[in-house]
Amino acid sequence: MQYNLNCDNSHKVTSIFLPQEWLALTCSVLLGFGDACYNTQTMSLLGGVYPDEAGPAFAIFKFTQSIAACVGFAYTGVVRDTDCAKVCQM
């Protein structure tokens, strides 16, 4: 299913920045670095807080992280349909 977020072609969408490959790659690297730092600090914190039960703590963390990713992917379709319907009614 394709999503047409403009809902019609009568509106011209403008952007603040022109699409630039170096900007997209720089943002991707920064997001990846930030995610890696966040995961490293979270795992370090879990290991420090639960030194005797680190295995179950890591398992619960990865489980909740996976459930959150699953909910996010499933919810994307609902949000897109709802937002497009609201935009079209304006």
C-alpha positions as CSV (number, residue, x, y, z in Angstrom):
1,M,0.0,0.0,0.0
2,Q,1.4,3.3,-1.0
3,Y,0.9,6.4,1.1
4,N,0.3,9.8,-0.5
5,L,0.8,12.1,2.4
6,N,-0.1,15.1,0.2
7,C,-3.5,13.5,-0.6
8,D,-3.6,15.7,-3.7
9,N,-1.1,17.3,-6.0
10,S,-2.4,20.9,-5.6
11,H,-0.1,21.8,-2.7
12,K,3.6,22.5,-3.4
13,V,5.8,21.2,-0.6
14,T,8.9,23.2,0.0
15,S,11.8,22.4,2.2
16,I,14.2,24.4,4.3
17,F,17.2,22.5,2.9
18,L,17.8,21.0,-0.5
19,P,18.4,17.2,-0.3
20,Q,22.1,16.7,0.2
21,E,23.8,13.3,0.4
22,W,26.5,14.4,2.8
23,L,23.9,15.8,5.2
24,A,22.0,12.6,5.2
25,L,25.1,10.5,5.8
26,T,26.3,12.8,8.6
27,C,22.9,12.6,10.4
28,S,23.0,8.8,10.0
29,V,26.4,8.6,11.5
30,L,25.5,10.8,14.4
31,L,22.2,8.9,15.1
32,G,24.1,5.6,15.0
33,F,26.8,7.0,17.3
34,G,24.2,8.3,19.7
35,D,22.3,4.9,19.7
36,A,25.6,3.1,20.4
37,C,26.4,5.4,23.3
38,Y,22.9,5.0,24.7
39,N,23.0,1.2,24.5
40,T,26.5,1.0,26.0
41,Q,25.6,3.2,28.9
42,T,22.4,1.3,29.6
43,M,24.2,-2.1,29.6
44,S,26.9,-0.7,31.8
45,L,24.2,0.6,34.2
46,L,22.4,-2.7,34.3
47,G,25.6,-4.5,35.0
48,G,26.4,-2.2,37.8
49,V,23.0,-2.2,39.4
50,Y,22.5,-6.0,39.1
51,P,26.0,-7.5,39.3
52,D,24.8,-10.9,40.6
53,E,21.8,-11.2,38.3
54,A,23.2,-9.5,35.1
55,G,22.0,-12.2,32.7
56,P,18.2,-11.9,33.6
57,A,18.6,-8.1,33.7
58,F,20.0,-8.0,30.2
59,A,17.4,-10.4,29.0
60,I,14.5,-8.3,30.3
61,F,16.0,-5.1,28.9
62,K,16.4,-6.7,25.4
63,F,12.9,-8.1,25.7
64,T,11.3,-4.8,26.5
65,Q,13.4,-3.1,23.8
66,S,12.2,-5.6,21.2
67,I,8.6,-5.2,22.3
68,A,8.9,-1.5,21.9
69,A,10.3,-1.8,18.4
70,C,7.5,-4.2,17.5
71,V,4.8,-1.8,18.7
72,G,6.5,1.1,16.9
73,F,6.6,-0.8,13.6
74,A,3.0,-2.0,14.0
75,Y,1.7,1.5,15.0
76,T,3.3,3.2,12.0
77,G,0.6,2.0,9.6
78,V,-2.1,3.3,11.9
79,V,-0.5,6.7,12.3
80,R,0.0,7.1,8.6
81,D,-3.6,6.3,7.7
82,T,-5.0,8.6,10.4
83,D,-2.7,11.5,9.6
84,C,-3.5,11.3,5.9
85,A,-7.2,11.2,6.5
86,K,-6.9,14.3,8.8
87,V,-4.9,16.2,6.2
88,C,-7.3,15.3,3.4
89,Q,-10.2,16.6,5.5
90,M,-8.6,20.0,6.0
